Each structure stands twice: as C-alpha cells, then as structure tokens.
Amino acid sequence: MEKSNQTLTLIKPYAVEHGYVGPILARINKAGFRITALKYLHLSLEQAEAFYEIHRGKNFFERLTRFMASGPIVVAILEKENAVEDYRKLIGATDPRKAGEGTLRKLFGASVVSNAVHGSDSDQNAIRECNFFFSSLERF
Ligand code: CMP
C-alpha cells in the first residue's frame, strides 16, 4: 500500500481543559506538519464508541469512551511526508510515564487514558479516521 501523507490527531478532553491546545498545535507546526483540517467538537458516547470501535471488548473500552465524551476535543488532519510514523514519534508512548522526553504525551499527558493526544496508528486507519470527522469540504 502506498504511504499516506496524512494522519488524524485528537487533542483529548484533559488537554483541552488544561489549556494545552495552543502549545500542542505550535509543536505540531514546528515539527513540520501542515494542519489541513481543524475543529472543536464534543463527542456523544455513541460517537466515541464508533470512533474507537476497534477497541470494543477491551477492558479499557468503557473508561476510554466515557473519557472521550466527557468534554470538548480538538480534531485535526495533519499532512507531511510519512505523516503516520512521524506523528507517532512526536507524540510518544501511550503511557505518558513511558513516553520519551519532549514528546506530546510526556509534556501534556496525565495518564494512559488522559494521554493528551491520539494519533492514527496506520495509513489505513488514518484514512478511516480522517473520513470519520471531516467531509471533503472541510479539508484544505
Ligand atoms: P489513543 O491513541 O487514543 O488510542 C486508543 C486509546 O486507548 C489510547 O490512546 C489510550 O488512551 C487508551 N488505552 C490504550 N491502552 C489502554 C489501557 N491499558 N488502559 C486504558 N486505556 C488504554
């Protein structure tokens, strides 16, 4: 499969509530990503469950989806060569305690669930996730 140059990020409720949207977007820009779509929204529980469908059945599914529906989030499409892989390097490990110095999850995350940001984990999921949140009219 040809490598996609796009990935999807979510800035999660904890990071939005703590005022980290600006600092996170600034770091994303500085790392060379172009923001081609951007919006705030507050997911319903059903929408959070649909987005995280691939995790349904896992022991953290309910905790994760309740948290993601607990407050507003920021959603963005990021464009760069090798976007999925490079963005996962920028965000660091799922658990902020294990994330490398300078990564977004280390800098702005509180826990495995409240880990500041989401990033697509494959090109295939990036395409699905970008289409989940944005129509063609909302992408620039
Ligand atoms: P995210 O990148 O949004 O994709 C799936 C999310 O599930 C992940 O970040 C974490 O927030 C959450 N997650 C993954 N593993 C666990 C776990 N063991 N316990 C709680 N939440 C988890």
Boltz pocket constraint, residues with backbone or C-beta under 6 A from the ligand:
constraints:
  - pocket:
      binder: B
      contacts: [[A, 55], [A, 60], [A, 63], [A, 64], [A, 94], [A, 111], [A, 112], [A, 113], [A, 114], [A, 115], [A, 117], [A, 118], [A, 119]]
      max_distance: 6.0
